Amino acid sequence: MISFQINTKSRTQFVSINHEVQAAVGKAGIKEGVVTVFVPHTTAGITINENADPDVVADMAKGLEDIVPWEAGYRHSEGNSAAHIKASMMGSSVCVIVEEGRLMLGTWQDIYICEFDGPRSRTVWVK
């Protein structure tokens, strides 16, 4: 397993991690197969989505905030229930095919770590 850190800068942020995941694949010597990209956090998620227009991830963040607002009378004492809910909605892992040592993503796809309780330092595992 290879791990790396991502430092987020705001409460909600989508950070492309394609380069870091591709580097982990190279470091692990993976030529063919499937890699799992996993975030071991309960207030951050991971997704694959469009990389061409930054408004897409901005709209995703807005849509999630509309569905799960930060303030909504939640019971969790830490005050970050919205982050937990959003992380569960996004999921904690994605699988990506590797062929000839390269991630097989679509033309417009990036892998994003989805921060919902930042800023923080987040760990990503690749196996």
N, CA and C atoms as a LAMMPS dump frame, in Angstrom:
ITEM: TIMESTEP
0
ITEM: NUMBER OF ATOMS
381
ITEM: BOX BOUNDS ff ff ff
-5.0000000000000000e+02 5.0000000000000000e+02
-5.0000000000000000e+02 5.0000000000000000e+02
-5.0000000000000000e+02 5.0000000000000000e+02
ITEM: ATOMS id mol type element x y z
1 1 1 N 0.843 -1.176 0
2 1 2 C 0 0 0
3 1 3 C 0.891 1.244 0
4 2 1 N 0.481 2.228 -0.76
5 2 2 C 1.157 3.527 -0.819
6 2 3 C 0.206 4.553 -0.213
7 3 1 N 0.729 5.482 0.565
8 3 2 C -0.112 6.555 1.105
9 3 3 C 0.52 7.905 0.815
10 4 1 N -0.324 8.919 0.789
11 4 2 C 0.154 10.288 0.645
12 4 3 C -0.809 11.213 1.375
13 5 1 N -0.347 12.436 1.624
14 5 2 C -1.121 13.441 2.348
15 5 3 C -1.602 14.534 1.397
16 6 1 N -2.791 15.024 1.657
17 6 2 C -3.353 16.18 0.961
18 6 3 C -3.774 17.184 2.022
19 7 1 N -3.328 18.415 1.889
20 7 2 C -3.732 19.478 2.808
21 7 3 C -4.821 20.308 2.147
22 8 1 N -5.968 20.367 2.803
23 8 2 C -7.074 21.162 2.265
24 8 3 C -7.048 22.54 2.896
25 9 1 N -7.715 23.475 2.229
26 9 2 C -7.629 24.875 2.648
27 9 3 C -8.954 25.477 3.103
28 10 1 N -10.058 24.758 2.921
29 10 2 C -11.352 25.316 3.315
30 10 3 C -12.264 24.213 3.826
31 11 1 N -13.4 24.602 4.4
32 11 2 C -14.333 23.62 4.954
33 11 3 C -14.754 22.613 3.9
34 12 1 N -15.159 23.111 2.745
35 12 2 C -15.565 22.243 1.647
36 12 3 C -14.64 22.504 0.47
37 13 1 N -14.038 21.436 -0.022
38 13 2 C -13.093 21.585 -1.127
39 13 3 C -12.963 20.252 -1.85
40 14 1 N -12.923 20.307 -3.167
41 14 2 C -12.666 19.138 -3.993
42 14 3 C -11.257 19.305 -4.573
43 15 1 N -10.358 18.363 -4.254
44 15 2 C -8.966 18.464 -4.672
45 15 3 C -8.643 17.302 -5.611
46 16 1 N -8.208 17.616 -6.819
47 16 2 C -7.803 16.58 -7.763
48 16 3 C -6.548 15.892 -7.247
49 17 1 N -6.572 14.556 -7.268
50 17 2 C -5.419 13.789 -6.8
51 17 3 C -4.908 12.813 -7.872
52 18 1 N -5.25 13.054 -9.126
53 18 2 C -4.791 12.175 -10.214
54 18 3 C -3.276 11.993 -10.205
55 19 1 N -2.528 13.091 -10.11
56 19 2 C -1.071 13.007 -10.194
57 19 3 C -0.504 12.171 -9.049
58 20 1 N -1.032 12.382 -7.849
59 20 2 C -0.555 11.631 -6.689
60 20 3 C -0.887 10.142 -6.812
61 21 1 N -2.092 9.831 -7.312
62 21 2 C -2.481 8.423 -7.475
63 21 3 C -1.636 7.779 -8.574
64 22 1 N -1.424 8.474 -9.678
65 22 2 C -0.584 7.929 -10.752
66 22 3 C 0.832 7.691 -10.244
67 23 1 N 1.359 8.601 -9.434
68 23 2 C 2.697 8.421 -8.862
69 23 3 C 2.737 7.196 -7.946
70 24 1 N 1.679 6.985 -7.172
71 24 2 C 1.606 5.814 -6.292
72 24 3 C 1.58 4.524 -7.108
73 25 1 N 0.851 4.519 -8.215
74 25 2 C 0.811 3.355 -9.109
75 25 3 C 2.212 3.068 -9.643
76 26 1 N 2.924 4.115 -10.067
77 26 2 C 4.288 3.941 -10.554
78 26 3 C 5.225 3.435 -9.475
79 27 1 N 5.12 4.014 -8.292
80 27 2 C 5.982 3.624 -7.175
81 27 3 C 5.75 2.164 -6.788
82 28 1 N 4.494 1.724 -6.864
83 28 2 C 4.153 0.343 -6.522
84 28 3 C 4.489 -0.631 -7.647
85 29 1 N 4.821 -0.106 -8.823
86 29 2 C 5.162 -0.962 -9.944
87 29 3 C 3.964 -1.674 -10.559
88 30 1 N 2.793 -1.122 -10.388
89 30 2 C 1.58 -1.745 -10.92
90 30 3 C 1.503 -1.479 -12.423
91 31 1 N 1.412 -2.535 -13.195
92 31 2 C 1.331 -2.407 -14.655
93 31 3 C -0.08 -2.695 -15.168
94 32 1 N -0.744 -3.687 -14.584
95 32 2 C -2.084 -4.085 -15.009
96 32 3 C -2.904 -4.418 -13.775
97 33 1 N -4.189 -4.095 -13.819
98 33 2 C -5.064 -4.465 -12.713
99 33 3 C -6.013 -3.348 -12.347
100 34 1 N -6.374 -3.353 -11.084
101 34 2 C -7.295 -2.348 -10.55
102 34 3 C -6.708 -1.837 -9.245
103 35 1 N -6.688 -0.53 -9.075
104 35 2 C -6.266 0.04 -7.793
105 35 3 C -7.482 0.591 -7.067
106 36 1 N -7.427 0.476 -5.767
107 36 2 C -8.424 1.096 -4.905
108 36 3 C -7.787 2.333 -4.307
109 37 1 N -8.508 3.438 -4.369
110 37 2 C -8.079 4.694 -3.768
111 37 3 C -9.051 4.946 -2.621
112 38 1 N -8.531 5.017 -1.395
113 38 2 C -9.358 5.018 -0.184
114 38 3 C -8.967 6.174 0.73
115 39 1 N -9.957 6.837 1.298
116 39 2 C -9.692 7.868 2.305
117 39 3 C -10.181 7.365 3.662
118 40 1 N -9.264 7.229 4.641
119 40 2 C -9.626 6.695 5.951
120 40 3 C -10.131 7.787 6.902
121 41 1 N -11.14 8.495 6.467
122 41 2 C -11.683 9.602 7.249
123 41 3 C -13.208 9.555 7.21
124 42 1 N -13.84 10.049 8.253
125 42 2 C -15.302 10.032 8.305
126 42 3 C -15.936 11.35 7.89
127 43 1 N -15.125 12.364 7.636
128 43 2 C -15.665 13.652 7.188
129 43 3 C -15.07 14.088 5.852
130 44 1 N -14.5 13.141 5.133
131 44 2 C -13.996 13.378 3.78
132 44 3 C -14.393 12.184 2.928
133 45 1 N -14.604 12.427 1.656
134 45 2 C -14.966 11.351 0.736
135 45 3 C -14.07 11.377 -0.479
136 46 1 N -14.461 10.588 -1.462
137 46 2 C -13.706 10.529 -2.704
138 46 3 C -14.676 10.27 -3.846
139 47 1 N -14.376 10.856 -4.993
140 47 2 C -15.231 10.665 -6.157
141 47 3 C -14.419 10.828 -7.431
142 48 1 N -15.014 10.427 -8.533
143 48 2 C -14.455 10.669 -9.869
144 48 3 C -15.484 11.512 -10.604
145 49 1 N -15.025 12.637 -11.166
146 49 2 C -15.945 13.49 -11.908
147 49 3 C -15.169 14.375 -12.87
148 50 1 N -15.866 15.302 -13.497
149 50 2 C -15.303 16.128 -14.557
150 50 3 C -14.167 17.023 -14.078
151 51 1 N -13.136 17.132 -14.946
152 51 2 C -11.985 17.971 -14.632
153 51 3 C -11.87 19.198 -15.544
154 52 1 N -12.69 19.283 -16.586
155 52 2 C -12.526 20.346 -17.584
156 52 3 C -13.065 21.691 -17.115
157 53 1 N -14.158 21.686 -16.422
158 53 2 C -14.808 22.92 -15.994
159 53 3 C -14.863 22.957 -14.47
160 54 1 N -14.122 23.855 -13.82
161 54 2 C -14.117 23.909 -12.35
162 54 3 C -15.484 24.224 -11.752
163 55 1 N -16.399 24.727 -12.575
164 55 2 C -17.744 24.973 -12.066
165 55 3 C -18.465 23.679 -11.702
166 56 1 N -18.053 22.558 -12.285
167 56 2 C -18.698 21.281 -11.962
168 56 3 C -18.496 20.954 -10.489
169 57 1 N -17.249 21.005 -10.001
170 57 2 C -17.035 20.679 -8.591
171 57 3 C -17.618 21.764 -7.685
172 58 1 N -17.625 23.008 -8.128
173 58 2 C -18.285 24.069 -7.351
174 58 3 C -19.775 23.779 -7.237
175 59 1 N -20.386 23.351 -8.345
176 59 2 C -21.808 23.014 -8.322
177 59 3 C -22.081 21.783 -7.462
178 60 1 N -21.154 20.822 -7.475
179 60 2 C -21.315 19.649 -6.609
180 60 3 C -21.295 20.058 -5.137
181 61 1 N -20.349 20.92 -4.786
182 61 2 C -20.268 21.4 -3.402
183 61 3 C -21.537 22.15 -3.019
184 62 1 N -22.035 23.007 -3.907
185 62 2 C -23.264 23.753 -3.637
186 62 3 C -24.456 22.808 -3.509
187 63 1 N -24.55 21.839 -4.411
188 63 2 C -25.654 20.881 -4.354
189 63 3 C -25.669 20.094 -3.059
190 64 1 N -24.492 19.657 -2.621
191 64 2 C -24.411 18.931 -1.352
192 64 3 C -24.786 19.827 -0.177
193 65 1 N -24.357 21.093 -0.224
194 65 2 C -24.715 22.037 0.847
195 65 3 C -26.219 22.287 0.858
196 66 1 N -26.841 22.357 -0.327
197 66 2 C -28.293 22.54 -0.401
198 66 3 C -29.028 21.346 0.203
199 67 1 N -28.522 20.142 -0.061
200 67 2 C -29.157 18.924 0.445
201 67 3 C -28.884 18.729 1.934
202 68 1 N -27.628 19.017 2.34
203 68 2 C -27.192 18.787 3.723
204 68 3 C -26.54 20.065 4.243
205 69 1 N -27.336 21.023 4.708
206 69 2 C -26.76 22.285 5.194
207 69 3 C -25.935 22.076 6.47
208 70 1 N -24.951 22.936 6.664
209 70 2 C -24.071 22.824 7.832
210 70 3 C -24.863 22.947 9.135
211 71 1 N -25.776 23.858 9.185
212 71 2 C -26.607 24.074 10.379
213 71 3 C -28.004 23.532 10.127
214 72 1 N -28.389 22.499 10.859
215 72 2 C -29.737 21.952 10.671
216 72 3 C -30.237 21.235 11.921
217 73 1 N -29.756 21.633 13.075
218 73 2 C -30.23 21.037 14.32
219 73 3 C -29.768 19.608 14.548
220 74 1 N -28.584 19.257 14.053
221 74 2 C -28.05 17.911 14.238
222 74 3 C -27.704 17.674 15.706
223 75 1 N -27.648 16.423 16.124
224 75 2 C -27.4 16.085 17.528
225 75 3 C -25.931 15.834 17.855
226 76 1 N -25.099 15.512 16.882
227 76 2 C -23.685 15.192 17.11
228 76 3 C -22.987 16.366 17.793
229 77 1 N -22.346 16.09 18.922
230 77 2 C -21.802 17.161 19.761
231 77 3 C -20.625 17.912 19.137
232 78 1 N -19.918 17.319 18.198
233 78 2 C -18.792 18.007 17.571
234 78 3 C -19.236 19.092 16.603
235 79 1 N -20.494 19.062 16.194
236 79 2 C -21.003 20.098 15.303
237 79 3 C -20.647 19.924 13.839
238 80 1 N -20.206 18.725 13.455
239 80 2 C -19.83 18.508 12.062
240 80 3 C -20.623 17.367 11.415
241 81 1 N -21.856 17.195 11.85
242 81 2 C -22.69 16.122 11.293
243 81 3 C -22.868 16.249 9.794
244 82 1 N -23 17.468 9.284
245 82 2 C -23.162 17.648 7.846
246 82 3 C -21.973 17.048 7.097
247 83 1 N -20.77 17.207 7.636
248 83 2 C -19.576 16.644 6.998
249 83 3 C -19.638 15.118 6.979
250 84 1 N -20.096 14.51 8.064
251 84 2 C -20.228 13.058 8.117
252 84 3 C -21.241 12.562 7.083
253 85 1 N -22.35 13.249 6.973
254 85 2 C -23.397 12.849 6.031
255 85 3 C -22.892 12.975 4.592
256 86 1 N -22.263 14.095 4.269
257 86 2 C -21.747 14.309 2.908
258 86 3 C -20.679 13.277 2.558
259 87 1 N -19.797 12.97 3.506
260 87 2 C -18.755 11.97 3.257
261 87 3 C -19.382 10.609 2.954
262 88 1 N -20.43 10.265 3.688
263 88 2 C -21.116 8.996 3.421
264 88 3 C -21.788 9.002 2.06
265 89 1 N -22.322 10.143 1.666
266 89 2 C -22.957 10.247 0.349
267 89 3 C -21.941 10.065 -0.774
268 90 1 N -20.744 10.605 -0.62
269 90 2 C -19.72 10.506 -1.657
270 90 3 C -19.051 9.131 -1.646
271 91 1 N -18.883 8.556 -0.49
272 91 2 C -18.192 7.278 -0.361
273 91 3 C -16.739 7.47 0.015
274 92 1 N -16.116 6.393 0.486
275 92 2 C -14.742 6.481 0.973
276 92 3 C -13.711 5.882 0.024
277 93 1 N -14.157 5.339 -1.125
278 93 2 C -13.183 4.762 -2.052
279 93 3 C -13.71 4.766 -3.48
280 94 1 N -12.755 4.678 -4.405
281 94 2 C -13.051 4.444 -5.82
282 94 3 C -12.056 3.406 -6.31
283 95 1 N -12.447 2.663 -7.333
284 95 2 C -11.552 1.71 -7.992
285 95 3 C -11.297 2.21 -9.403
286 96 1 N -10.036 2.103 -9.824
287 96 2 C -9.643 2.569 -11.151
288 96 3 C -8.815 1.482 -11.834
289 97 1 N -9.142 1.206 -13.077
290 97 2 C -8.392 0.24 -13.874
291 97 3 C -7.022 0.831 -14.204
292 98 1 N -5.999 -0.026 -14.153
293 98 2 C -4.639 0.347 -14.56
294 98 3 C -4.261 -0.533 -15.742
295 99 1 N -3.791 0.096 -16.798
296 99 2 C -3.332 -0.622 -17.983
297 99 3 C -2.022 0.002 -18.444
298 100 1 N -1.029 -0.862 -18.676
299 100 2 C 0.31 -0.41 -19.064
300 100 3 C 0.842 0.652 -18.096
301 101 1 N 0.524 0.477 -16.81
302 101 2 C 1.03 1.362 -15.767
303 101 3 C 0.317 2.697 -15.645
304 102 1 N -0.761 2.885 -16.395
305 102 2 C -1.459 4.184 -16.392
306 102 3 C -2.898 4.024 -15.919
307 103 1 N -3.36 5.02 -15.172
308 103 2 C -4.762 5.052 -14.757
309 103 3 C -5.649 5.186 -15.988
310 104 1 N -6.659 4.386 -16.075
311 104 2 C -7.57 4.416 -17.215
312 104 3 C -8.8 5.25 -16.849
313 105 1 N -8.635 6.548 -16.928
314 105 2 C -9.726 7.485 -16.665
315 105 3 C -10.188 8.075 -17.992
316 106 1 N -11.444 8.48 -18.039
317 106 2 C -11.97 9.123 -19.228
318 106 3 C -11.318 10.475 -19.459
319 107 1 N -11.461 10.974 -20.648
320 107 2 C -10.842 12.241 -21.061
321 107 3 C -11.095 13.357 -20.061
322 108 1 N -12.293 13.435 -19.532
323 108 2 C -12.679 14.557 -18.671
324 108 3 C -12.711 14.188 -17.199
325 109 1 N -12.153 13.036 -16.827
326 109 2 C -12.27 12.565 -15.444
327 109 3 C -11.028 12.853 -14.612
328 110 1 N -11.262 13.23 -13.365
329 110 2 C -10.237 13.313 -12.325
330 110 3 C -10.754 12.589 -11.096
331 111 1 N -9.816 12.142 -10.28
332 111 2 C -10.143 11.595 -8.965
333 111 3 C -10.041 12.762 -7.991
334 112 1 N -11.064 12.948 -7.18
335 112 2 C -11.091 14.061 -6.225
336 112 3 C -11.244 13.543 -4.798
337 113 1 N -10.425 14.083 -3.896
338 113 2 C -10.733 13.936 -2.48
339 113 3 C -11.713 15.057 -2.16
340 114 1 N -12.741 14.734 -1.416
341 114 2 C -13.825 15.671 -1.118
342 114 3 C -13.761 16.037 0.368
343 115 1 N -13.301 17.22 0.635
344 115 2 C -13.184 17.708 2.007
345 115 3 C -14.499 18.338 2.44
346 116 1 N -14.995 17.944 3.621
347 116 2 C -16.234 18.516 4.148
348 116 3 C -16.082 19.064 5.557
349 117 1 N -14.873 19.015 6.126
350 117 2 C -14.663 19.484 7.5
351 117 3 C -13.26 20.069 7.642
352 118 1 N -12.876 20.856 6.659
353 118 2 C -11.524 21.391 6.631
354 118 3 C -11.433 22.772 7.228
355 119 1 N -10.253 23.323 7.113
356 119 2 C -9.065 22.742 6.484
357 119 3 C -8.425 21.68 7.374
358 120 1 N -7.869 20.665 6.716
359 120 2 C -7.228 19.553 7.417
360 120 3 C -6.143 18.934 6.54
361 121 1 N -5.351 18.094 7.163
362 121 2 C -4.434 17.225 6.447
363 121 3 C -5.125 15.877 6.316
364 122 1 N -5.237 15.377 5.091
365 122 2 C -5.935 14.122 4.835
366 122 3 C -4.973 13.091 4.261
367 123 1 N -5.185 11.852 4.637
368 123 2 C -4.396 10.74 4.133
369 123 3 C -5.197 10.04 3.041
370 124 1 N -4.501 9.607 2.009
371 124 2 C -5.101 8.802 0.946
372 124 3 C -4.267 7.528 0.82
373 125 1 N -4.962 6.392 0.759
374 125 2 C -4.297 5.101 0.581
375 125 3 C -4.578 4.592 -0.829
376 126 1 N -3.556 4.028 -1.461
377 126 2 C -3.694 3.424 -2.791
378 126 3 C -3.163 2.006 -2.713
379 127 1 N -3.978 1.041 -3.146
380 127 2 C -3.554 -0.372 -3.138
381 127 3 C -4.086 -1.069 -4.375
